[in-house]
């Protein structure tokens, strides 16, 4: 007859139970993080499109502003004012008279 002695160190195998206890919260956390990443990516894409449209609008307004500035400069030139006043019947003064 063979005698086999086993040593009991008081340790009970509970590691599988501990793993299962943390599995659900970790899984939920991962799902929530994935949803947050999807939401963030969609939001960035939407804001990127809005930014692009606003940039195009800004560029068109800058071009229109430059065209208007050129038109104002042309209309306010002295040579243009002189020709317009001549067509309206105004003439250049030969002598200046002062009233006292």
PAVEXSE-278424 format. One record per residue: residue number from 1; x, y negated, z of N, C-alpha, C, CB in turn; residue in one letter. Coordinates in Angstrom, 2 decimals, padded with zeros to 5 digits. Last residue first. Glycine has a CB too. Example, Ala and Ser with C-alpha at 12.3 -4.5 7.8 and 13.67 -1.06 7.14 Angstrom:
% residues 2
 resi      nX      nY      nZ     caX     caY     caZ      cX      cY      cZ     cbX     cbY     cbZ resn
    2  012.85  002.25  007.08  013.67  001.06  007.14  012.90 -000.03  007.87  014.08  000.60  005.72    S
    1  013.19  005.69  007.80  012.30  004.50  007.80  013.20  003.30  007.80  011.31  004.47  009.05    A
***
This chain:
% residues 100
 resi      nX      nY      nZ     caX     caY     caZ      cX      cY      cZ     cbX     cbY     cbZ resn
  100 -018.39 -138.75 -048.06 -018.11 -139.20 -046.70 -019.35 -139.58 -045.98 -017.17 -140.33 -046.69    X
   99 -017.53 -136.22 -050.27 -018.62 -137.03 -049.75 -018.28 -137.39 -048.32 -019.98 -136.27 -049.84    X
   98 -015.24 -135.90 -052.93 -015.53 -135.72 -051.52 -016.66 -136.66 -051.11 -014.29 -135.96 -050.66    X
   97 -014.66 -134.15 -055.86 -015.24 -135.35 -055.24 -015.62 -135.02 -053.81 -016.48 -135.86 -056.05    X
   96 -012.24 -133.05 -058.05 -012.93 -132.76 -056.80 -013.41 -134.09 -056.22 -012.00 -132.00 -055.79    X
   95 -012.42 -132.32 -061.47 -012.02 -133.24 -060.41 -012.88 -132.94 -059.18 -012.18 -134.74 -060.85    X
   94 -013.12 -129.95 -062.81 -012.00 -130.75 -063.27 -011.50 -131.71 -062.19 -012.40 -131.52 -064.50    X
   93 -013.98 -126.60 -061.96 -014.08 -128.02 -061.61 -012.86 -128.75 -062.09 -014.25 -128.20 -060.09    X
   92 -015.25 -124.26 -064.28 -014.17 -124.67 -063.39 -014.25 -126.18 -063.17 -012.78 -124.26 -063.99    X
   91 -018.73 -123.24 -064.08 -017.52 -123.65 -064.79 -016.48 -124.11 -063.78 -017.82 -124.78 -065.82    X
   90 -021.38 -120.88 -064.37 -020.51 -121.70 -063.54 -019.26 -122.05 -064.36 -020.13 -120.97 -062.22    X
   89 -022.89 -119.08 -065.78 -023.02 -120.50 -066.08 -022.18 -121.40 -065.21 -024.42 -120.90 -065.96    X
   88 -022.52 -116.40 -065.63 -023.66 -116.94 -064.89 -023.82 -118.45 -065.07 -023.51 -116.62 -063.41    X
   87 -020.15 -116.06 -066.96 -021.37 -115.53 -067.58 -022.62 -116.04 -066.88 -021.35 -114.01 -067.58    X
   86 -018.43 -117.15 -065.06 -018.59 -117.81 -066.36 -019.84 -117.32 -067.07 -017.36 -117.56 -067.25    X
   85 -018.58 -115.27 -063.02 -019.10 -116.62 -062.77 -019.29 -117.38 -064.07 -018.17 -117.40 -061.83    X
   84 -017.32 -113.12 -064.33 -018.73 -113.01 -063.91 -019.34 -114.39 -063.65 -018.84 -112.14 -062.65    X
   83 -014.73 -114.13 -064.66 -015.54 -113.79 -065.83 -017.01 -113.66 -065.48 -015.04 -112.49 -066.45    X
   82 -013.99 -114.48 -061.94 -014.00 -115.61 -062.87 -014.85 -115.30 -064.09 -012.58 -115.97 -063.29    X
   81 -014.11 -111.86 -060.93 -015.01 -112.87 -060.38 -015.10 -114.07 -061.32 -014.53 -113.33 -058.98    X
   80 -012.02 -110.75 -062.40 -013.38 -110.25 -062.58 -014.39 -111.28 -062.08 -013.57 -108.91 -061.86    X
   79 -009.85 -112.16 -061.38 -010.15 -112.22 -062.82 -011.58 -111.74 -063.09 -009.15 -111.37 -063.61    X
   78 -009.86 -111.45 -058.66 -010.17 -112.82 -059.06 -010.51 -112.93 -060.54 -008.99 -113.73 -058.75    X
   77 -011.57 -108.47 -057.62 -010.40 -109.10 -058.24 -010.80 -110.49 -058.76 -009.84 -108.23 -059.41    X
   76 -013.72 -107.10 -056.70 -013.30 -108.26 -055.92 -012.05 -108.93 -056.49 -013.05 -107.86 -054.48    X
   75 -014.07 -104.93 -058.42 -015.10 -105.98 -058.40 -014.64 -107.23 -057.64 -016.38 -105.44 -057.75    X
   74 -011.78 -103.41 -057.78 -011.98 -103.92 -059.14 -012.96 -105.08 -059.15 -012.47 -102.80 -060.07    X
   73 -012.24 -102.77 -055.11 -011.03 -103.51 -055.48 -011.18 -104.12 -056.87 -009.79 -102.59 -055.44    X
   72 -014.61 -101.30 -055.38 -014.61 -102.55 -054.61 -013.40 -103.40 -054.98 -014.61 -102.26 -053.09    X
   71 -013.63 -099.12 -056.84 -014.67 -099.98 -057.42 -014.73 -101.32 -056.70 -016.04 -099.28 -057.37    X
   70 -011.85 -098.01 -054.98 -011.35 -098.50 -056.28 -012.35 -099.44 -056.93 -011.05 -097.33 -057.22    X
   69 -013.69 -097.29 -052.98 -012.64 -098.27 -052.69 -012.06 -098.85 -053.97 -011.53 -097.64 -051.85    X
   68 -015.16 -095.34 -054.39 -015.81 -096.59 -053.97 -014.79 -097.67 -053.62 -016.72 -096.33 -052.77    X
   67 -013.19 -093.38 -054.70 -013.82 -093.97 -055.89 -014.47 -095.30 -055.52 -014.87 -093.00 -056.50    X
   66 -012.70 -092.77 -052.01 -011.62 -093.33 -052.83 -012.18 -094.00 -054.08 -010.62 -092.24 -053.21    X
   65 -015.18 -091.67 -051.31 -014.70 -092.87 -050.63 -013.59 -093.55 -051.44 -014.18 -092.51 -049.22    X
   64 -015.19 -089.38 -052.91 -016.20 -090.43 -053.14 -015.77 -091.74 -052.48 -017.57 -089.99 -052.59    X
   63 -013.07 -088.02 -051.67 -012.98 -088.40 -053.08 -013.96 -089.52 -053.40 -013.24 -087.19 -053.99    X
   62 -014.14 -087.67 -049.11 -012.90 -088.43 -049.28 -012.73 -088.89 -050.72 -011.70 -087.60 -048.84    X
   61 -016.33 -086.06 -049.73 -016.57 -087.40 -049.19 -015.32 -088.26 -049.29 -017.02 -087.31 -047.73    X
   60 -015.03 -083.73 -050.57 -015.86 -084.47 -051.53 -016.16 -085.89 -051.03 -017.18 -083.72 -051.78    X
   59 -013.77 -083.04 -048.15 -012.97 -083.35 -049.33 -013.78 -084.13 -050.35 -012.44 -082.06 -049.95    X
   58 -015.99 -082.52 -046.52 -015.06 -083.59 -046.16 -014.23 -084.01 -047.37 -014.14 -083.14 -045.01    X
   57 -017.05 -080.30 -047.86 -017.84 -081.53 -047.77 -016.94 -082.71 -047.44 -018.95 -081.39 -046.71    X
   56 -015.00 -078.44 -047.43 -015.34 -078.84 -048.80 -016.12 -080.14 -048.80 -016.15 -077.73 -049.49    X
   55 -015.16 -078.28 -044.62 -013.93 -078.76 -045.25 -014.19 -079.20 -046.69 -012.85 -077.66 -045.23    X
   54 -017.68 -077.17 -044.31 -017.44 -078.53 -043.79 -016.17 -079.11 -044.41 -017.33 -078.51 -042.24    X
   53 -017.23 -074.67 -045.44 -018.21 -075.57 -046.06 -018.01 -077.01 -045.58 -019.64 -075.10 -045.75    X
   52 -015.29 -073.69 -043.63 -014.97 -073.83 -045.05 -015.94 -074.79 -045.74 -014.99 -072.46 -045.75    X
   51 -016.74 -073.59 -041.26 -015.57 -074.46 -041.35 -015.20 -074.71 -042.80 -014.39 -073.84 -040.60    X
   50 -018.62 -071.63 -041.91 -019.06 -072.99 -041.62 -017.91 -073.97 -041.75 -019.67 -073.07 -040.21    X
   49 -016.89 -069.44 -042.21 -017.69 -069.89 -043.34 -018.17 -071.32 -043.13 -018.88 -068.96 -043.57    X
   48 -015.92 -069.30 -039.57 -015.00 -069.51 -040.68 -015.72 -070.00 -041.91 -014.25 -068.24 -041.00    X
   47 -018.17 -068.68 -038.11 -017.57 -070.00 -037.93 -016.56 -070.31 -039.04 -016.88 -070.09 -036.57    X
   46 -018.52 -066.06 -039.09 -019.56 -067.07 -039.29 -018.98 -068.47 -039.14 -020.72 -066.86 -038.29    X
   45 -016.17 -064.85 -038.19 -016.46 -064.89 -039.62 -017.49 -065.97 -039.91 -016.96 -063.51 -040.12    X
   44 -016.46 -065.10 -035.41 -015.35 -065.75 -036.10 -015.59 -065.86 -037.59 -014.06 -065.00 -035.84    X
   43 -018.71 -063.47 -035.01 -018.78 -064.90 -034.70 -017.67 -065.66 -035.40 -018.70 -065.13 -033.18    X
   42 -017.70 -060.97 -035.70 -018.82 -061.55 -036.47 -018.93 -063.05 -036.23 -020.13 -060.87 -036.10    X
   41 -015.73 -060.69 -033.69 -015.35 -060.71 -035.11 -016.45 -061.33 -035.97 -015.05 -059.29 -035.61    X
   40 -017.32 -060.68 -031.37 -016.31 -061.72 -031.56 -015.91 -061.81 -033.04 -015.07 -061.44 -030.69    X
   39 -018.86 -058.35 -031.75 -019.51 -059.64 -031.65 -018.52 -060.78 -031.93 -020.15 -059.82 -030.26    X
   38 -016.80 -056.42 -031.71 -017.64 -056.57 -032.90 -018.31 -057.93 -032.90 -018.69 -055.44 -032.97    X
   37 -015.89 -056.78 -029.06 -014.99 -057.02 -030.20 -015.77 -057.22 -031.49 -014.00 -055.86 -030.35    X
   36 -018.15 -056.04 -027.60 -017.63 -057.41 -027.48 -016.70 -057.74 -028.64 -016.89 -057.58 -026.15    X
   35 -018.32 -053.34 -028.31 -019.39 -054.25 -028.68 -018.94 -055.71 -028.61 -020.61 -054.04 -027.77    X
   34 -015.93 -052.43 -027.11 -016.11 -052.32 -028.56 -017.21 -053.27 -029.05 -016.44 -050.88 -028.96    X
   33 -016.51 -052.94 -024.42 -015.39 -053.63 -025.06 -015.49 -053.56 -026.59 -014.06 -053.03 -024.59    X
   32 -018.64 -051.14 -024.03 -018.86 -052.58 -023.88 -017.74 -053.39 -024.54 -018.96 -052.95 -022.40    X
   31 -017.28 -048.71 -024.41 -018.38 -049.08 -025.31 -018.64 -050.59 -025.24 -019.66 -048.30 -024.95    X
   30 -015.48 -048.83 -022.24 -014.97 -048.79 -023.62 -016.05 -049.19 -024.63 -014.45 -047.39 -023.95    X
   29 -017.30 -048.78 -020.10 -016.41 -049.93 -020.28 -015.87 -049.98 -021.71 -015.25 -049.87 -019.28    X
   28 -018.42 -046.24 -020.43 -019.25 -047.44 -020.57 -018.41 -048.69 -020.80 -020.13 -047.62 -019.32    X
   27 -016.09 -044.71 -019.89 -016.76 -044.62 -021.19 -017.65 -045.83 -021.44 -017.60 -043.34 -021.27    X
   26 -015.66 -045.40 -017.23 -014.63 -045.71 -018.23 -015.24 -045.67 -019.63 -013.45 -044.71 -018.13    X
   25 -018.03 -044.41 -016.00 -017.72 -045.85 -016.00 -016.66 -046.25 -017.04 -017.25 -046.27 -014.62    X
   24 -017.73 -041.55 -016.73 -018.87 -042.37 -017.16 -018.56 -043.87 -017.11 -020.08 -042.07 -016.29    X
   23 -015.30 -040.71 -015.49 -015.49 -040.60 -016.93 -016.62 -041.51 -017.42 -015.80 -039.16 -017.30    X
   22 -015.09 -040.62 -012.80 -014.59 -041.83 -013.46 -014.85 -041.82 -014.97 -013.10 -041.98 -013.21    X
   21 -016.17 -038.11 -012.25 -016.73 -039.28 -011.58 -016.30 -040.56 -012.28 -016.31 -039.30 -010.11    X
   20 -014.54 -036.33 -013.61 -015.91 -036.55 -014.09 -016.53 -037.80 -013.47 -016.78 -035.34 -013.76    X
   19 -012.26 -036.46 -012.00 -012.19 -036.86 -013.40 -013.59 -037.15 -013.94 -011.51 -035.78 -014.24    X
   18 -013.22 -035.40 -009.63 -012.78 -036.78 -009.67 -012.70 -037.30 -011.10 -011.42 -036.92 -008.98    X
   17 -013.70 -032.74 -010.42 -014.82 -033.56 -009.97 -014.45 -035.05 -010.02 -015.23 -033.17 -008.54    X
   16 -011.13 -031.90 -011.01 -012.11 -031.92 -012.09 -013.31 -032.77 -011.70 -012.55 -030.49 -012.45    X
   15 -009.91 -032.02 -008.48 -009.48 -032.95 -009.53 -010.48 -033.00 -010.68 -008.10 -032.55 -010.06    X
   14 -010.24 -030.39 -006.38 -011.34 -031.33 -006.65 -010.99 -032.27 -007.79 -011.68 -032.13 -005.39    X
   13 -009.25 -027.72 -004.75 -009.20 -028.22 -006.14 -010.43 -029.08 -006.39 -009.13 -027.03 -007.17    X
   12 -007.98 -028.38 -001.61 -009.10 -027.84 -002.36 -009.08 -028.48 -003.73 -010.47 -028.10 -001.63    X
   11 -005.40 -027.54  000.51 -005.76 -028.35 -000.64 -006.87 -027.65 -001.41 -004.54 -028.60 -001.56    X
   10 -004.41 -025.98  002.46 -005.54 -026.81  002.80 -006.01 -027.68  001.64 -005.20 -027.67  003.96    X
    9 -002.55 -024.11  001.79 -002.06 -025.41  002.22 -003.19 -026.38  002.53 -001.15 -026.00  001.16    X
    8 -002.11 -020.84  002.32 -003.17 -021.83  002.15 -002.66 -023.16  002.68 -004.48 -021.39  002.89    X
    7 -000.44 -018.28  000.76 -000.28 -019.43  001.65 -001.37 -020.44  001.33  001.13 -020.06  001.50    X
    6 -000.88 -014.83  000.88 -001.10 -016.11  000.18 -000.99 -017.21  001.21 -002.48 -016.15 -000.55    X
    5  000.71 -011.75  000.64  000.34 -012.87  001.50  000.16 -014.11  000.62  001.40 -013.12  002.61    X
    4  000.10 -008.46  000.15  000.31 -009.74 -000.55 -000.18 -010.84  000.37 -000.44 -009.78 -001.94    X
    3  001.32 -005.31  000.50  000.75 -006.44  001.23  001.12 -007.72  000.49  001.25 -006.48  002.73    X
    2  000.52 -002.23 -000.84  001.29 -003.44 -000.97  000.57 -004.57 -000.25  001.52 -003.80 -002.44    X
    1  000.83  001.16  000.00  000.00  000.00  000.00  000.89 -001.24  000.00 -000.95  000.01  001.20    X
***
